[in-house]
Amino acid sequence: QIWIKGWRNQATLLDGFSVGEVISVTPVNAKVGLEGRTELFLTRFSTVTKKN
């Protein structure tokens, strides 16, 4: 599992998805989070597609 974060308009891209679903997200920015885990951040060009 990995965290995906979206702010403002990008947050609506994640509406309708649930924890545990397999999705494809492109493009994203990856950063190390506060707990040392990689977190993905949506960009204004990101698209989210359900895979399962």
Stockholm file with secondary structure:
# STOCKHOLM 1.0

chainA/1-52         QIWIKGWRNQATLLDGFSVGEVISVTPVNAKVGLEGRTELFLTRFSTVTKKN
#=GR chainA/1-52 SS CCEEECCGGGGGGGTTCCTTCCEEEEEEEEEECTTSCEEEEEEEEEEEEECC
#=GC SS_cons        CCEEECCGGGGGGGTTCCTTCCEEEEEEEEEECTTSCEEEEEEEEEEEEECC
//
